[in-house]
């Protein structure tokens, strides 16, 4: 199964920007490089989870969190920001270099929104006292034949709002990449009427608190619509080809405010850009991908070394032998109990009726040819692997990525492997019962956002949502569809009795430290709970509802498995750390006490399953599957 290379493209395009941000925070090129690599490795291990949201903001959040949590050593004396404490330094860099809006500055720095302005103001006072030259903007025009400044000095784009660009990401044309985007915050237009002309040369900074009246027409033009809201809904899109020098950059989707003494510091922004240019241009793709791919192999090697330590004189020989054997076993995993079809061969179409339960599915790959997702070629259709090892292709389903929205088309498999839910070629969402051949439609209109399908353990209920205002659940036994409404809702899990765990995320300004919160409710035949608020980050990896419908299993932002009372939100039980190897998703409950979690394997393509006892906190690798795709839907487990 071949995966798209958009992670490599993301790293190649954006990693220099993360390195420059880290350089401003640390003041040291080596420490900056290591900080950026660690943040990228942690965030990109779960690429399939973050790729359709705001991957740049996710990386920045990890980068700032690591910088602030590690009690960083003092910055070198020559560093212009050395006089600032770490928190104040982080706030100014996020606000003026990375061009993040206030709510995202609060998110990446971990500050309460109420404390953010005070922290920024104090940092500006300290920095202005120590380095007043940083606040003077040089407006002397360049001669006509002067070369343009290095484009990676231009903080023009908000990383979560315009995921296809990052502040200062675009390398210089001399390196063969795209030209720099225009600055996102332009000076306001000159006032009309009898206003005096603006003096040329260096203008002194405006005193703080200057509330003098301005002539009409002095305000900059307001962009049409709510550009930040529109940008938040746009997923990061991997370019089809590497950026070329002839391509024009996209316009900025968010402009830094130009009102208020602390809101607009063009001199400081320009100074930070110049300082960040001291970080040598570096592409971090290779070290990041190498570390991601090494994690599983490292675990195997450490186990082999520990086991070999008791063998005495044969230790080195045992380590070499076991490591070689482990590599051979991993390479041969696809041949163990599974007859996966090579990419150049196409399996038979699945019959209308099939008693052989489906274990997992993955998307086929067409070598050297594109496949229309709405009407995929046989080589690009979903491939279903049954418990017997036989492989089929799902010819009635759409597969791959939608060409217009670049949204992945979903597939869900019931835990018994007998029912499939997918988007049919005719555009509708259906559930197919394989033993009987019956197909029933989920009565909901498709929306141009990421669809999410989930099944109850028994496969009687299938729920569908788009992370928007409307969701639905099909009762296959009756054929009836029940609708759920909200703002940004997701149906996280469904019980065997039809009880739904629904999250609805809303933006807030009255919750300290949060720009948005999610409210969880239980909805079903037994009524509806009042709901309780949780951090949206707690839902990033999905959720699973216990067999008795009382407990939710989730993964926290620090990658610990936690259990929560589904009705009250009270967290209980053991917290099991899973951060050694990262987390992809919470899969399901195996029993009353055991939860299955999917974790990344030695590369960003395959994965393995971990079984966690929620009472004792013990975890072990689940041995029922020899091969598991990074984001392949799972059905019946062996």
SELO-700868 format. One record per atom (N, C-alpha, C): z, y, x. Coordinates in steps of 0.1 Angstrom, whole numbers, plus 5000, padded with zeros to 4 digits. Last residue first. Layout:
N
ZYX ...
***
This chain:
638
515148884916 515348744919 516848714923 514749104889 515149074903 515448924904 512249254870 513149144871 513449114886 511349564882 511549484870 512649384872 510949884896 511549754897 511649694883 508350094909 509150054897 509649914899 508550224942 507850134933 508850094921 509050404962 509150454949 508550354938 509050224984 509850344984 510150394970 509049874975 508450004978 509350114977 510449594990 510649694979 509949824983 510749254998 510049374999 510249464987 512549054991 512149065005 511349195008 515449064972 514049114973 513749124988 518048984972 517148924962 515748964963 520049084989 519148994994 518148934985 521349394994 521049304984 519849214988 523849475018 522349475014 522149365004 526849605005 526149515013 524649515008 530049765002 528649754999 527949665009 533149844986 532449764996 530949764992 534649954966 533950044975 533149974986 536049824947 536549814960 535849904970 534649914924 536149904924 536649904938 531949904928 532550034924 534050034924 530149754952 531249724943 531949854940 526649774956 527949844958 528949804947 523849674973 524749634962 526149694965 520749814981 522149794985 523049774973 517449744991 518449764980 519849734986 514949935009 515749815007 516749844996 511450045014 512850065011 513649935011 508550215028 509250095022 510750125021 508050475037 507150415027 507950295020 509050605059 509150675047 508350605036 510650325077 509750435076 509850505062 512750155074 512550215087 511450315088 513850255041 513750155052 513350225065 516150425019 514950415027 515050315038 517650244990 517750325002 516450315011 518850214958 517750194966 517850294978 521650034945 521050154950 519950134959 523349884919 522249864928 521750004932 526749804914 525649894911 524649874922 529249614898 528349624909 527149714905 530949554876 531549624888 530549654899 529549414857 530549514852 531049604864 526349414874 527449344866 528349454862 524349574882 524149434883 525149354875 523049874870 524249794872 523849654872 520450044890 520949984878 522349914881 519650264909 518750174902 519350124889 519650574923 520450474917 519650394908 517450634951 517750644937 518850544934 517650694979 516450724972 516750734957 519650795006 519550744993 518250784987 520750705040 520150785030 520050715017 522150565059 520750535058 520050615047 524750675058 524150625070 522650605070 525550765033 524750855041 524250795054 527150645014 525850585016 524950665026 530450575007 529550655015 528250575017 531850554975 531350474986 530250564994 534850604960 533650674964 533050604976 536250404933 536050434947 534750514950 537450564902 536950454911 536750494925 536150854885 537150754888 536550654898 535851164869 535351084880 536550984883 535151254836 536251224846 535751124856 533451284815 533051344828 534051324839 533751174790 534651294794 534151354807 531850984786 532151064775 532951194780 531450834810 530250894803 530650984792 533350874838 533450844824 532350914817 531650784868 532150894859 532250834845 531550704903 531450664889 532150764880 529450754932 530650784924 530450734910 528350724964 528250674951 529550694943 527350994984 528450904981 528250854966 525851214994 525351074994 526550974993 526651464989 526951415003 526651265003 526051494962 525251564972 525451514986 526551164948 526851304950 525951364961 525150954924 525250974938 525451124940 526550754897 525650864902 525950874917 527050574869 527050564883 526050674888 529150604840 527950644847 528050624862 530550394815 530650454828 529250484834 530150284790 531250374792 531250454805 528450074784 528150204779 529150314781 528749824794 529549854782 529349994777 527049834816 526749744805 527549774792 526650184826 527250044827 526949964815 523850364835 524850344825 525350204826 522850554863 522750434856 524050414847 520750824875 522050774870 521850644863 519351044901 519350964888 520750914885 519651204923 519251064925 519250974913 520651444912 519351444919 518851304921 522851494898 521851414891 520551404899 524351664913 524951534911 523951444904 523151904913 522951824924 523451684923 524152034890 522851964889 522551874901 527551974883 526552034892 525251964891 528251964848 528351904861 527351984870 530152004817 529252054827 529451984841 529851804787 530651864798 529651904809 529951724752 529251754765 530251814775 530751624728 530651764729 529951804742 528751334718 529951394724 529651544725 527651204687 527351284699 528551344705 527350874672 527551024672 527251084686 526650614674 528050644672 528350794672 523950624679 524350584666 525850614663 523750904702 523450774697 523950744683 524451074732 523851074719 523450934715 526451244754 526151114749 525651124735 525651504778 526051454765 525651314762 526051734804 525751594800 526351564786 524552024816 525551974806 525151834802 524352184847 523752084838 524852034829 523752514859 524552404857 523852314847 522852764883 522552684871 523552574871 523952904903 522952974896 522552894884 527352904913 526252824907 525252924901 529553034922 528952944931 527752874926 531153064890 531153094905 530452984913 529353134863 529953014869 529953044884 527753324851 529253334850 529953214855 525153284850 525553394859 527053414858 522853014848 524053074844 524353194854 520252804833 520652904843 521952984838 520752454825 520552594821 520952684833 519752124818 520152224828 519752364823 521051854803 520251974800 520652084809 520951504801 521351624808 520451734804 522051234782 521151334783 521751454791 522150904776 522851004784 521851114787 522050744744 521350814755 522350904762 522250424729 523050544733 522250604745 521150184722 520350304720 521050434723 522549974730 522650004716 521850134713 522049954757 521449854749 521549884734 521550304769 522250174767 521550084758 519750494792 519850444778 520550314778 519750794812 519950654810 520050624796 518751054812 519150984825 519250834823 516551254801 517251144795 517551054807 516751604806 516251474811 517151364805 515751934798 516451814796 515851694803 515952224797 515352154808 516052014808 516652254769 516052354777 515252294788 516152034740 517052104749 516252214757 516051744719 515551874723 516651944732 514551434712 515751504717 515251634722 513551194686 513251314695 514651374700 512650854683 513650964680 513451074691 510350654668 510550744679 511550844675 510150304658 510450444655 510750524668 509750034661 508550124663 508850274660 511749854660 511349924648 510150004649 511849764686 511949664675 511449724662 511649984703 510449894702 510649804690 512350304699 512950174695 511850074693 511750554722 511150454713 512050334711 512650894725 513050754728 512450664717 511851204741 511751114730 512250974734 512151564745 512151434750 512051334738 511551904754 511451794744 511451664751 511652104773 512352124760 512352004751 511651934804 511352054796 512152054783 511351694817 512251804823 512051934816 510051524801 509251604811 510051704818 510851184791 511051334791 510151394801 511450894773 510450974780 510851114779 512750564770 512850704768 511950774777 512950264752 512250334763 512350484760 514749974742 514550124741 513950174754 514749714749 514449744735 514149894734 515449634774 514049664772 513749694758 518049594782 517449484774 515949504772 518649834795 518649704803 517949594795 516250084786 517550024784 517549894791 514350284808 514450174799 515950134797 512450584814 513550504817 513750404805 510250824829 510450714819 511650634823 509151144831 510251054836 510450954825 506551364843 507151284833 508151184839 506351694854 506651564858 507251474847 504051864831 505151864841 505451714844 502451924809 501951924822 503051944832 503151674783 503351804789 502951804804 501951484755 502151504770 502251644774 503951444726 502751494732 503051514747 505051134712 505351264718 504151304726 505850844703 505250954695 505751094701 504850574721 505950674720 505350804714 503350284706 503150424711 504450504710 503049944715 503550044706 503550184713 501549634716 501649764723 502049864712 502049284721 502149394712 502249524720 502049054736 500849134737 500849254728 504248894739 503548894726 502248964726 505048914766 504948784760 504248784747 504749214771 503849114777 503848974770 504549494753 505449374754 504549254759 504249814764 503449694762 504449574764 504350144752 505150034757 504449904754 502750454760 502850334753 503850244760 501450774756 502450694763 502750574755 497950874757 499250854751 500150774760 495550874771 496350994772 497750974765 493950654772 493650754761 494550874761 495150504792 493950574795 493550674784 498750554789 497550484786 496350564790 501450564809 500550654802 499150574801 503950314802 503050384811 502250484802 506150034803 505850164797 505050244807 506449694798 505949794806 505749924798 508549404796 507949514790 507549624800 509649194811 508749154801 508049274794 511649224830 510349214835 509249184824 514249284824 513849144823 512449114827 514249554826 514949474836 514749324835 511049704822 512349664817 512949564827 509449954841 509549804837 510949774832 507350234840 508650174839 508550034835 505350474856 505450344851 506850294851 503650794857 504850704858 504550564853 501750984880 501850924867 502850814868 502651284897 502551134898 502651074884 500751574896 501951504892 501751354892 498651744901 499151664912 500551604909 497251874881 498651914883 499251844896 494651764884 494851904882 496251954885 494851494890 494051574899 494251724897 497751304890 496851384882 496151484891 497851024911 498251154909 497251234900 498150684898 498050784909 498550914906 496750594866 497550564879 497250664889 496750474833 496350574842 497250554855 496150134822 497050254825 496350354834 494749904819 494749994807 495550124810 494949744841 493749814839 493749914827 496949654863 497149704850 496049804846 496549354881 496349494880 496349534865 498749104896 497749154886 497549304887 499748824915 499548974914 498449004904 502348584918 501048614913 500948774911 505048534922 504248574933 502848614930 506548484900 505848364906 505148404919 507248734892 508248644898 507648524905 504448954899 505348874890 506348784898 503449274905 503749144912 504749074903 500749484897 502049424892 502249284899 499349784904 499349644907 500749584904 497350044889 498749984892 498549834895 494250104906 495050084894 496450034899 492350134926 493350234925 494250224913 490449934923 491249934936 492350034935 489249984898 490149864900 491049874913 489650344893 488850224897 489750104899 491150514865 491150464879 490150344881 490950754848 490150634846 490050574860 492750944857 492650924842 491850794839 492450944884 493750894879 493650864864 489750834902 490150924891 491350864884 489750794936 489850724923 490450814913 487650804965 488650864956 488650784943 487450594993 486850644981 487950704972 488550475016 487350555017 486750605005 490150234997 489750275010 488450345010 492350294972 490850274974 490450324988 495250114964 494650224972 493150184974 497650084937 496550034946 495950154953 501050134933 499750184930 498750134941 503249864922 502949974931 501450014928 506049694908 504749744907 504549854918 507949384904 507849524908 506349564907 508149154887 509249194896 509149344900 507549044854 507149134865 508349174874 507548704843 508148834843 507648914856 505048534826 505648544839 506248684841 503748544802 505148494802 505848514815 501548754787 501948704800 503448664799 498648884770 499948814769 500248744783 496449014780 497249084770 498649014768 496348984817 496048944803 496949014793 495449214842 496549134835 496149104821 492649154863 493249234852 494349144845 493049024896 492549014883 493349104873 493049234926 493549124917 492849124904 490849304952 491349354939 491849234931 490949384987 490749284976 491449334963 491649565005 490249555003 489949444992 494549555007 493849665001 492449644997 495649214997 495249315007 494549435000 498149134974 496749144976 496449244987 500948934980 500449074978 498949074982 502648704972 501148694976 500548834973 505848634984 504948724976 503548714981 507448485000 507648464986 506748554978 506748665026 507748575022 507948575007 504948845034 504448715032 505448615027 506249085038 505349085027 504848945024 507649035062 508349035049 507449025037 506749035087 506348915079 506948925065 507849245099 506449255097 505949145088 510549165098 510149275090 508649285088 510348945116 510748925102 510349035093 509649075140 508748985134 509048955119 512049235144 510749295142 509749205135 513849025147 513949115136 512649185133 512948905171 512848835158 512948925146 513449115188 512049075186 511948995173 516249125186 515449245182 513949205180 516848875195 517148905182 516349025177 515948885222 515448785213 515648825199 517449095233 515949105233 515349005223 520049005229 519649125223 518149135222 519948765245 520148755230 519648885223 519648875270 518648785265 518748775250 522049015273 520849085273 519649005267 523948795271 523948915262 522548975261 524548575286 523348575278 523148695269 527148605296 525948625305 524648635298 528448665265 528748675280 527448695287 528548665238 527848555245 527948555260 529548875225 530448755227 529748645235 527449055223 528549085232 529448965235 525648995203 525448935216 526548955226 526649135182 526748985181 526548925195 526049395190 527449355188 527649205188 523249375191 524049405204 525449365202 522649335165 522249235175 523049245187 523549565153 524149445149 523849335159 521849745166 523249755168 523949625164 519349665156 519549655170 521049655173 519649725128 519349585132 519749565147 519950005130 521049925124 520849775129 517450075141 518750105149 519850015143 515750025120 515649945132 516949955141 516550225102 516750085099 516749995111 515850455117 517150435112 517450285109 513350525127 514150445136 515450395129 511950685109 511450555111 512450465119 513350925113 513350865100 512950715101 512750985139 514150955136 514150885122 509951025137 510450915146 511850875142 509751245121 509251115116 509750995124 510951435139 511551405125 511051265120 509451435162 510851395163 511351355149 506851515149 507051385157 508451345158 507251765137 506751645129 507151515137 507852015147 508851915147 508451785140 506252225168 505952135156 506952025157 507052545178 507152405180 506952335167 507052835197 506452765185 506452615188 510252945208 508952895211 508352815199 511853225195 511853075194 510453025197 511253485194 511753435207 511853285207 510853555168 509653515176 510053465190 513253635159 512853495156 511653455164 513053905166 513953825173 513653675171 511053995147 510854005162 511753915170 512453945123 511153875126 510853875141 514554125126 514853975126 513553895128 513154365124 513854325137 514154175137 512154355098 511154355109 511854315122 514554375085 513654255083 512754245094 515554615094 516254495097 515354375096 513654785082 513854785096 514554655101 513954735054 512754695061 512854695076 516154675034 516354705049 515054665056 517354695004 516054715011 516354755025 519954644995 518854554990 517554574998 521654835003 521754705010 520554615006 520855054988 520955065003 521054935010 518355044963 519755024967 519755014982 515254874958 516254974953 517654944959 513454684963 513354804971 514254914966 513754324966 514054454958 513954564968 510954134977 512354174979 512654304972 509053944954 509154064963 510554104965 507453644951 508653714948 508753824959 505053534957 505453524943 506753594940 502353664977 503753634975 504053624961 499053504976 499953624975 501353574973 497853275001 498153304987 499053424986 495453355027 496753315022 496953355007 492153225031 492953345028 494353295023 490653045058 491253045045 492153175043 489753035084 489053115074 489653125061 491352865098 491453005101 490753095091 492752615076 491752665085 491852815086 495252365072 494852505070 493752545080 493952035065 494852125073 494352265071 493351955030 492951965044 493852055052 494851965007 493951855009 493551845024 498352045009 496952085009 496051965012 500751954985 500251924998 498751964998 502752164966 501452094967 501052074981 505752174949 505152184962 503852104962 505452274914 505852184925 505152214938 506552544896 505452494903 505952394914 508752664884 508152554877 507052484885 509352874900 510252764900 509752644893 507353054893 507252984906 508152864906 508153154868 506853074870 506852994882 510453284876 510553174867 509253084867 509353484893 510253384898 510353264889 507753634876 507153554886 508053454892 507453704845 508653664854 508153574865 504853954842 505553834839 506753814848 503354144868 503354094854 504053964853 505454344889 504454234887 504454194873 505554694889 506254574885 505254464883 504954924915 504454854903 505154724901 507855114926 506755034929 506254964916 508655444915 508955304916 507755224918 507755704911 508155664925 508355514926 507255794887 506155734893 506455684907 509256084888 508655984881 507455924888 511456134917 510456174907 509856064900 514956044917 513556024922 512556074912 518156174925 517156144916 515756134922 520356004948 519556124945 518456084935 522255834958 521855814944 521055934939 523155654985 522355774981 521755754967 524455444995 525055504983 524255634979 523855495029 524255405018 524755485007 520955685040 522455655040 522755575028 518055535053 518655605042 520155575042 517155565088 517555485076 518255575066 514555795097 515955745098 516255665086 511255695106 512055765096 513555705097 508955755131 510155675127 510955755117 505855885117 506755845128 507955765123 505456145093 504956035101 505956005112 506956225062 506756255076 506256125083 505256245031 506156165039 505956185054 505056555014 504456445021 505456375029 507056644985 506556664999 505956545005 505756644952 506656584962 506156604975 504356744930 504656834942 505556774952 502556444920 503056584917 503256654930 503856114927 502856204923 503456344921 505155944956 505356004942 504156104940 503655664972 504055804973 504155864959 504855334965 503855434966 504455574966 507255154987 506855204974 505755314975 506254915011 506955035008 506455084994 506354555002 505654675006 506354805003 507254245008 507854375003 507154495009 505654055020 505954045005 506554165000 502854095041 504254105038 504554115024 500153845038 500653985038 502153995036 500053565060 500053625047 500453775048 497853515089 499153545083 499053595069 495353245089 495853385092 497153405084 495852895099 495552995089 496053135093 495152795133 495652775119 495252895111 494552815159 493552745151 494052715137 496052965175 496352825176 495452745166 495153215169 494753165182 495053015183 496253265144 494853215145 494453165158 499653135143 498653235146 497253185147 501052965114 500852985129 499753085131 502953055088 501653035092 501453065106 505653095080 505152955084 503852955091 507053315071 506653305085 506153175089 508353145045 508453275052 508053255066 505852915033 507152945037 507253075044 503952785006 504052865018 505552885021 504052624984 502852594993 502952685005 506152694968 506352584977 505152564987 507452964960 506052934963 506052824973 510252924956 509452984946 507952964948 511352814979 511352734967 510452794956 510653025000 510352875000 510552814987 508853314995 510053244992 509853104992 507053475021 507053395010 508453325008 506953635044 506253675032 506453595020 507853735072 508553665062 507953695048 506053705100 505953765088 506653695077 505653585124 506753685124 506753745110 503453435126 504653355123 505853455123 501453605134 501653585119 502953515116 501753855158 501853715156 502153685141 499754145150 500954075155 500953925151 496354205160 497354185149 498554115155 495354425187 495454285180 496554285170 493654735182 494854665186 494954525179 491654905176 491254775183 492554695187 492855115163 491955035155 491654905162 496455125171 495055165173 494155075166 498955125146 498355065157 496955115159 501255385136 500055295134 499455245146 504655365135 503555425143 502355335141 507055285124 505855295115 504655365122 509755105129 508655165136 507455165128 512855145115 511555085113 510555165120 516055065125 515055165126 513655105125 517954875126 517754935113 516655045113 518454815152 517854715144 517454765130 519855015164 518455015166 517754915157 522554975160 521855055150 520355055152 524454735166 523054745169 522354845159 527054775157 526854715170 525454745175 526854895132 527754955142 527454905156 525254715119 524754855121 525554925131 526854495118 525654485126 525054635129 528954575101 529154535115 527954535123 527454635078 528254735084 528554705099 526354385072 525454495075 526154605082 528654235066 527754195077 526854315082 529554375043 530354375055 529554335067 527354305026 527654445029 528454455042 527454025024 526254095029 526554235034 529954005011 529753945024 528554005031 529454134987 530454184996 530254125010 527453974976 527154114979 528154164989 528853724973 527653734981 527453874986 530853684955 531253724969 530053754978 529653604932 530353734931 530753774945 528553364939 527653474937 528353604937 530153194965 530153234951 529253354950 528153024990 529053134985 529053144970 526452845002 527652794995 528652894991 524052915012 525152945020 526452895014 522252824992 522152775006 523352795014 523152974969 523052824969 523052774983 522953244976 524253184973 524253034973 520153254980 521053284991 522453224988 519353204954 519153104964 519953124976 520153444941 520753314936 520553204946 518753644956 520153624957 520753494952 515753494972 516453584962 517953554962 514953495007 515353424995 515953524985 513753565032 513353635019 513753555007 514453495057 513853395048 513453445035 515353755065 514353685073 513653575064 517153845046 516153935051 515153865059 518753625036 518353735027 517153815033 519253455057 518653405044 518053515036 520453635075 519153565078 518553505066 522653725061 521653815065 520353745068 524153485058 523753565046 522553655050 524653395084 523753315075 523253395063 526253605093 524953585099 524053505090 528453565077 527753685075 526353675082 529253305087 528853325073 528053455071 529753345115 528753255110 528253285096 530153705122 530753575120 529653485114 528253895146 528553865132 529253725131 527553935172 528754005168 529153965153 525053805175 526253745181 527553805176 522553895169 523553865158 524853805162 521253925193 521554045185 522554025174 522253765222 521753745208 522153865200 523553775246 522253855244 521653845230 525653595244 525853735243 524653825241 524953315221 524853385234 525053535233 527453255195 526053275199 526053335213 530053015197 529553155196 528153165201 529452705179 529952775190 529452915190 530152635144 529252655155 529852735167 531452435126 532152525134 531352565146 529752295109 529952235122 530752325131 529052425085 530052315085 530552275098 526952595090 528252655086 529352555087 524852425097 525252535106 526652585103 524652255075 525052205088 525452315098 523852445056 525152375054 525552315067 521452535065 522552625065 523852555064 519952285062 520052355075 521252455076 520152225035 520752135045 520952205058 518752445025 520152425021 520852335031 516252405037 517052525041 518552505037 515452175023 515652175038 516552285042 515352274997 516252165000 516552155015 513352475000 514752514997 515752405000 511252295004 511552395014 513052445012 510952144980 511352084993 511852175003 511452164950 511452274960 511852214973 509751904936 510652014933 510452134942 508351694946 507851764934 508651874929 509951604968 508551654970 508051734958 512351484965 512351634966 510951684966 511851204962 512651274953 512451424953 510351134984 509751114970 510551174960 512051195005 510851285002 510351264988 514451145017 514351125003 513151204998 514251215043 514451075041 514251045026 514251495043 512951425041 513051275041 516951575048 516251605035 515051525033 517451465073 518351435062 517651465049 515351575089 515551425088 516351395075 515851855087 514651795081 514751645080 518351875099 518151915085 516951855079 517651785125 518651715117 518551755103 515751985133 515351845132 516351765123 517352215133 516152205124 515752065122 519152155153 519652185140 518552165130 517452125175 518252015171 518752035157 516452395177 515552275175 516252155170 518752535182 517952565170 517052445167 519552445207 520452415195 519652435182 517352545222 517652395221 518452365209 517552825218 516352745213 516652605212 520053005203 519752925214 518552835210 520953145181 520653225193 520253135205 521653035155 522252985167 522153075180 520153175136 521553145133 522253105146 517653215147 518353325144 519853295141 516952945150 517153025162 517853145159 516652855123 517752805131 518052885144 514353005117 515553035110 516752985118 512552875135 512853015137 514153055129 512552615124 513052635137 513352775140 511352665099 512752615099 513352635113 508852735109 509652835102 511052795101 507852495120 508152605128 508952715122 507652325096 508752305105 508952425115 505352365080 506652445077 507752425088 503152215087 502952345083 504252435083 504151965094 503252035104 503152185100 505651885072 506351905084 505451995094 503551865053 504651955050 505351995064 502051665064 501451795062 502551905061 503851455063 503351495076 502751635075 503951435035 505151465043 504751515057 501351365027 501851505024 503151535032 499651145029 500251195041 500951335039 500250875006 499651005010 500351055022 500350525015 500950645009 500150765013 499050205007 498950325016 499450445008 500049885009 500050005000 500050125009 
***
